[in-house]
Amino acid sequence: MKKALSLLVAAGLALGLAACGNNSSGTAAGNNAPVGAADGGKVWVIASDTVFKPFEYTDASGNFVGIDVDIVAAVAEDQGFQYEMRSLGWDAAIAACQAGQADGMIAGASITEERKQSGWIFSDGYYTATQCMTVAEGSDIAGFADLSGKTVAVKTGTQGAAYAESLKDEYGFSITYFEDSPTMYQAVMGGQAVACFEDTPIMAASIKEGGLALRIVDGTENEGAPYGFAIFNADNQELIDMFNAGLANIKANGKYDEIIAKYLG
């Protein structure tokens, strides 16, 4: 399903991607010019999701912010490269990279063997996240065994979806797919699904900061996997190499810890 949607999105990217500049980041103080573009050098286009709080989202002032956004900015500053970040959405970001309309992607993408085998080329991991099950605040569901015969919600193409898919036959539930997290959350709160599967830090931040009537079910976390920056074309290996070098440096100088603390405490 994810691959089919990505192909459809890719077909329209050549016309539509340029129009996304009004919600792009990687720009200085809300400017439309890419960061570091003054010297006229190579500008790397980096695609991202639209809402994956606290890794990428739009704040009250209309700025595209988050852990991923700040890490890219810090790495680019450390390595001295220019970039433009575009907030496209999960499937559209993948399709943009596959179509050559973007050079790389950072969107809380878990590093998995399945993705590597399908053409993703990952950086070193920059944050390890687990996935968990979340239900409506007043729900009596206490664990996976209570899902039998019921429907759960997932976001297409994510590790949360993969986690739910790995459990559905054992526990006898069905899955409905959504293209973004907010719509998935609404499905649970509105009763269209009894639970959803999501990355734990994103779910915790969304509940706390969004005041959502949801709760994470204790004991439902998996082992998790690291997030990675990704490219889909080996010709862009330079971007991965710079990301890895910059990531190592900002971890060593304390900047990485500052970014994590800013959003996660």
Secondary structure as the mmCIF struct_conf table of DSSP 4:
data_model
#
loop_
_struct_conf.conf_type_id
_struct_conf.id
_struct_conf.beg_label_comp_id
_struct_conf.beg_label_asym_id
_struct_conf.beg_label_seq_id
_struct_conf.end_label_comp_id
_struct_conf.end_label_asym_id
_struct_conf.end_label_seq_id
HELX_RH_AL_P HELX_RH_AL_P1 LYS A 2 GLY A 16
HELX_RH_3T_P HELX_RH_3T_P1 LEU A 17 ASN A 23
STRN STRN1 SER A 25 SER A 25
BEND BEND1 GLY A 26 GLY A 26
STRN STRN2 THR A 27 THR A 27
HELX_RH_3T_P HELX_RH_3T_P2 ALA A 28 GLY A 30
BEND BEND2 ASN A 32 ALA A 33
STRN STRN3 PRO A 34 VAL A 35
TURN_TY1_P TURN_TY1_P1 GLY A 36 GLY A 36
HELX_RH_3T_P HELX_RH_3T_P3 ALA A 37 ASP A 39
STRN STRN4 VAL A 43 SER A 48
BEND BEND3 THR A 50 THR A 50
STRN STRN5 PHE A 52 PHE A 52
TURN_TY1_P TURN_TY1_P2 LYS A 53 PHE A 55
STRN STRN6 GLU A 56 GLU A 56
STRN STRN7 TYR A 57 THR A 58
TURN_TY1_P TURN_TY1_P3 ALA A 60 SER A 61
BEND BEND4 GLY A 62 GLY A 62
STRN STRN8 PHE A 64 VAL A 65
BEND BEND5 GLY A 66 GLY A 66
HELX_RH_AL_P HELX_RH_AL_P2 ILE A 67 GLN A 79
TURN_TY1_P TURN_TY1_P4 GLY A 80 GLY A 80
STRN STRN9 GLN A 82 SER A 87
HELX_RH_AL_P HELX_RH_AL_P3 TRP A 90 GLN A 98
TURN_TY1_P TURN_TY1_P5 ALA A 99 GLY A 100
BEND BEND6 GLN A 101 GLN A 101
BEND BEND7 ASP A 103 ASP A 103
STRN STRN10 GLY A 104 MET A 105
BEND BEND8 ALA A 107 GLY A 108
STRN STRN11 SER A 110 SER A 110
HELX_RH_AL_P HELX_RH_AL_P4 GLU A 113 GLN A 117
TURN_TY1_P TURN_TY1_P6 SER A 118 GLY A 119
STRN STRN12 ILE A 121 ALA A 129
STRN STRN13 GLN A 131 ALA A 136
TURN_TY1_P TURN_TY1_P7 GLU A 137 GLY A 138
BEND BEND9 GLY A 143 GLY A 143
HELX_RH_3T_P HELX_RH_3T_P4 PHE A 144 LEU A 147
TURN_TY1_P TURN_TY1_P8 SER A 148 GLY A 149
STRN STRN14 THR A 151 LYS A 155
TURN_TY1_P TURN_TY1_P9 THR A 156 GLY A 157
BEND BEND10 THR A 158 THR A 158
HELX_RH_AL_P HELX_RH_AL_P5 GLN A 159 TYR A 171
TURN_TY1_P TURN_TY1_P10 GLY A 172 GLY A 172
STRN STRN15 SER A 174 PHE A 178
BEND BEND11 GLU A 179 ASP A 180
HELX_RH_AL_P HELX_RH_AL_P6 SER A 181 MET A 189
TURN_TY1_P TURN_TY1_P11 GLY A 190 GLY A 191
BEND BEND12 GLN A 192 GLN A 192
BEND BEND13 VAL A 194 VAL A 194
STRN STRN16 ALA A 195 ASP A 199
HELX_RH_AL_P HELX_RH_AL_P7 THR A 200 GLY A 210
TURN_TY1_P TURN_TY1_P12 GLY A 211 GLY A 211
BEND BEND14 ALA A 213 ALA A 213
STRN STRN17 LEU A 214 ILE A 216
HELX_LH_PP_P HELX_LH_PP_P1 VAL A 217 VAL A 217
TURN_TY1_P TURN_TY1_P13 ASP A 218 GLY A 219
STRN STRN18 ALA A 225 ILE A 231
BEND BEND15 PHE A 232 PHE A 232
HELX_RH_3T_P HELX_RH_3T_P5 ALA A 234 ASN A 236
HELX_RH_AL_P HELX_RH_AL_P8 GLN A 237 ALA A 252
BEND BEND16 ASN A 253 GLY A 254
HELX_RH_AL_P HELX_RH_AL_P9 LYS A 255 LEU A 264
#
